[in-house]
Amino acid sequence: MFRSAAAALFVLTGFAQPTPPQPATGGSWRFLTGYHSEQPSAFEAISLLLRVAEVPSGFVALRSCAADVPVVFNIPAGMELHSALDEVFAFIGGGYRQEERNSVINVLPALGVPALLKVRIEKLTIDDPSNLTLSVGQIEETPAFRRALLATGAAQWERLSIISSVRQPGDPEPPKPQPLEIRDMLVIDVLNLLVLRHGSAVWLYSEYRCAGRRPHFGLTFIRR
């Protein structure tokens, strides 16, 4: 019923408890160069901003079968990420908000966090957190997540990692994987923890819902 794609390697170390979510302030995350972009949809526009900002972040997109509206935006050099996101939100007429959770910028639907990302993982040892997609595979196998996924009636659950750079000959060997202990954390906070430890990775969660069809879910990881 569910399909998964190949994994990518991410170097992650350590563990930190998540802090309560706060409104995103942008901090020192500024665009070093200006951008003018025309994207076919809000999903592509927001995804692009998070990628070029090169900050640990996550994006939850609720998508339908309705026709997408193109998004045009201009980002001057030096603009902070939170201001750029607000401009895109205003252009598309709302529907999204941003907050900072444990130093990770999250773009979330105004309606709230989807049920799958609010599943609570009571206890889990992630064997190799350097392999982000397989780490999520372990989350998927927890009883709490399996129950929640079945309850959605999903037609498909897909996960994918996209790597913008690959290891070259002569690069140092990656460090030996260190197991990561998860205790009493929501799935969204586990995802944030993983991209935070990478430094500039982005997770993209999508729900596709069309009238008369079973929903599709997807989780993509992007690293630079």
PLY file of the C-alpha trace (Angstrom):
ply
format ascii 1.0
element vertex 224
property float x
property float y
property float z
element edge 223
property int vertex1
property int vertex2
end_header
0.00 0.00 0.00
2.76 2.44 0.92
5.88 3.18 -1.11
9.27 4.46 0.08
12.19 5.80 -1.98
15.95 5.51 -1.53
17.74 7.06 1.46
20.44 9.71 1.75
23.18 10.16 4.34
23.08 12.96 6.89
25.64 13.46 9.68
23.84 14.04 12.99
25.20 13.98 16.52
23.82 14.47 20.01
20.33 15.06 21.32
18.38 18.00 22.71
14.91 18.30 24.17
12.53 20.45 22.08
11.56 23.87 23.38
7.99 25.23 23.20
7.14 26.71 19.79
7.66 30.46 19.39
6.73 32.89 16.59
9.48 32.92 13.98
11.70 35.98 14.32
14.17 35.30 11.54
17.17 36.04 13.74
20.30 36.54 11.65
18.98 34.39 8.78
19.26 36.89 5.96
19.41 36.34 2.21
22.92 37.28 1.12
21.84 37.96 -2.44
18.57 39.17 -3.92
16.07 36.88 -5.61
13.32 37.36 -8.15
11.31 34.24 -8.70
8.17 33.05 -10.45
6.95 29.73 -9.05
3.99 27.64 -10.25
2.47 27.33 -6.77
2.73 28.37 -3.13
4.31 25.00 -2.36
7.21 25.61 -4.74
7.60 29.24 -3.63
7.84 28.44 0.07
10.07 25.41 -0.56
12.45 27.58 -2.58
12.74 30.20 0.17
13.60 27.58 2.77
16.20 25.96 0.50
18.04 29.13 -0.46
18.00 30.43 3.13
20.13 27.42 4.10
18.69 27.13 7.61
17.24 24.07 9.37
13.54 24.19 8.59
10.39 22.23 7.92
7.31 22.84 5.79
3.85 21.28 6.12
1.78 21.63 2.94
-1.87 20.63 2.65
-2.60 20.31 -1.06
-5.74 19.65 -3.05
-6.60 18.90 -6.67
-7.56 22.52 -7.29
-5.48 24.39 -9.87
-2.39 26.04 -8.39
-1.95 29.81 -8.58
1.49 31.05 -9.73
3.45 33.02 -7.15
5.79 35.89 -8.05
8.05 37.45 -5.42
11.11 39.68 -5.06
13.54 39.23 -2.19
16.09 42.05 -1.81
19.54 41.21 -0.51
19.64 41.36 3.27
15.95 40.56 3.85
15.35 38.17 6.74
13.70 34.83 6.08
10.66 35.53 8.25
9.91 38.73 6.30
10.26 36.95 2.96
7.88 34.22 4.11
5.37 36.82 5.27
5.44 38.42 1.82
4.64 35.08 0.18
1.88 34.39 2.72
0.33 37.77 1.92
0.58 37.14 -1.83
-1.28 33.83 -1.58
-3.91 35.26 0.77
-2.91 33.50 3.97
-3.34 29.84 4.76
0.08 29.44 6.36
1.93 30.66 9.42
5.48 30.33 10.68
6.90 29.53 14.07
10.23 28.57 15.58
10.45 25.22 17.34
13.77 24.37 18.98
15.65 26.81 16.69
14.06 25.33 13.55
11.78 27.44 11.35
8.50 25.64 10.63
5.96 26.75 8.03
2.61 25.30 9.07
-0.98 25.42 7.83
-3.06 28.04 9.59
-5.47 25.23 10.48
-2.83 23.51 12.59
-0.35 20.64 12.56
-1.62 17.47 10.81
-2.38 14.43 12.94
0.53 12.33 11.66
3.04 14.93 12.81
1.41 15.11 16.24
1.88 11.40 16.92
3.80 11.04 20.18
6.79 8.70 20.17
7.17 7.46 23.73
10.42 5.54 23.31
12.61 4.86 20.30
16.28 4.29 19.58
17.22 5.54 16.11
20.07 3.23 15.15
21.76 5.38 12.52
20.65 9.02 12.59
23.17 9.79 9.83
20.74 8.05 7.45
17.78 10.36 7.72
15.31 8.47 5.55
15.93 5.16 7.30
15.60 6.96 10.62
12.12 8.06 9.61
11.49 4.46 8.56
12.02 3.49 12.19
9.52 6.13 13.26
7.02 4.70 10.78
7.37 1.29 12.39
6.40 2.46 15.87
2.94 1.22 16.90
1.64 4.76 17.51
2.58 5.97 14.03
1.29 2.84 12.30
-2.09 3.23 14.01
-2.28 6.90 13.03
-1.33 6.21 9.41
-3.91 3.45 9.07
-6.55 5.75 10.55
-6.00 8.25 7.71
-7.03 5.71 5.07
-3.97 6.74 3.06
-3.55 5.38 -0.45
0.18 6.08 -0.35
2.94 7.11 2.05
6.16 8.11 0.31
9.48 9.33 1.68
12.41 10.62 -0.33
15.77 12.32 0.26
17.30 14.78 -2.19
21.04 15.48 -1.92
22.48 18.66 -3.43
26.06 17.50 -2.85
27.64 14.07 -2.83
30.73 12.68 -1.16
33.82 13.00 -3.36
36.94 10.79 -3.55
39.35 11.86 -0.87
36.67 13.22 1.45
37.09 12.04 5.06
35.15 9.00 6.11
31.87 9.84 7.88
31.92 9.31 11.65
30.62 6.06 13.07
26.85 6.27 13.62
25.82 7.06 17.16
22.34 5.86 18.18
19.86 8.60 19.01
17.50 8.12 21.94
13.98 9.54 21.49
11.80 9.89 24.56
8.27 11.31 24.64
8.53 13.50 21.52
6.09 14.44 18.78
7.03 13.36 15.26
7.36 17.00 14.16
9.89 17.63 16.93
11.90 14.54 15.97
12.08 15.80 12.37
13.17 19.21 13.62
15.86 17.64 15.77
17.30 15.75 12.80
17.51 18.76 10.46
18.83 20.98 13.27
21.75 18.64 13.83
22.50 18.64 10.11
22.58 22.45 10.08
20.83 23.35 6.81
18.55 20.47 5.87
14.84 20.95 5.13
11.98 18.51 5.59
8.86 18.89 3.40
5.67 17.12 4.46
2.72 17.05 2.05
-0.85 15.83 2.25
-2.75 15.51 -1.03
-6.52 15.37 -0.62
-8.93 15.23 -3.55
-12.68 14.75 -3.35
-13.66 11.11 -3.85
-10.08 9.83 -3.56
-8.01 8.38 -0.75
-5.36 10.83 0.51
-1.68 10.64 -0.35
1.09 11.62 2.05
4.73 12.43 1.36
7.85 13.38 3.29
10.90 14.73 1.45
14.28 15.72 2.90
16.58 18.20 1.18
20.19 18.88 2.15
22.70 21.19 0.55
0 1
1 2
2 3
3 4
4 5
5 6
6 7
7 8
8 9
9 10
10 11
11 12
12 13
13 14
14 15
15 16
16 17
17 18
18 19
19 20
20 21
21 22
22 23
23 24
24 25
25 26
26 27
27 28
28 29
29 30
30 31
31 32
32 33
33 34
34 35
35 36
36 37
37 38
38 39
39 40
40 41
41 42
42 43
43 44
44 45
45 46
46 47
47 48
48 49
49 50
50 51
51 52
52 53
53 54
54 55
55 56
56 57
57 58
58 59
59 60
60 61
61 62
62 63
63 64
64 65
65 66
66 67
67 68
68 69
69 70
70 71
71 72
72 73
73 74
74 75
75 76
76 77
77 78
78 79
79 80
80 81
81 82
82 83
83 84
84 85
85 86
86 87
87 88
88 89
89 90
90 91
91 92
92 93
93 94
94 95
95 96
96 97
97 98
98 99
99 100
100 101
101 102
102 103
103 104
104 105
105 106
106 107
107 108
108 109
109 110
110 111
111 112
112 113
113 114
114 115
115 116
116 117
117 118
118 119
119 120
120 121
121 122
122 123
123 124
124 125
125 126
126 127
127 128
128 129
129 130
130 131
131 132
132 133
133 134
134 135
135 136
136 137
137 138
138 139
139 140
140 141
141 142
142 143
143 144
144 145
145 146
146 147
147 148
148 149
149 150
150 151
151 152
152 153
153 154
154 155
155 156
156 157
157 158
158 159
159 160
160 161
161 162
162 163
163 164
164 165
165 166
166 167
167 168
168 169
169 170
170 171
171 172
172 173
173 174
174 175
175 176
176 177
177 178
178 179
179 180
180 181
181 182
182 183
183 184
184 185
185 186
186 187
187 188
188 189
189 190
190 191
191 192
192 193
193 194
194 195
195 196
196 197
197 198
198 199
199 200
200 201
201 202
202 203
203 204
204 205
205 206
206 207
207 208
208 209
209 210
210 211
211 212
212 213
213 214
214 215
215 216
216 217
217 218
218 219
219 220
220 221
221 222
222 223
